[in-house]
């Protein structure tokens, strides 16, 4: 089960349409990393979260060079 967004208005009134703009901005990547940092994970999820964080960090670093 997943969520599907259609034509969402953001704070700056730009319209985001579904999968057309799925590339995350550096600010979005940073927000995700901060949320993950504040969250507690159980043992069985730690490896998956670690792998996810590494990927997010790589993307963040590539976009902020």
Order of alpha helices (4+ residues) and beta strands (2+ residues): beta-beta-alpha-alpha
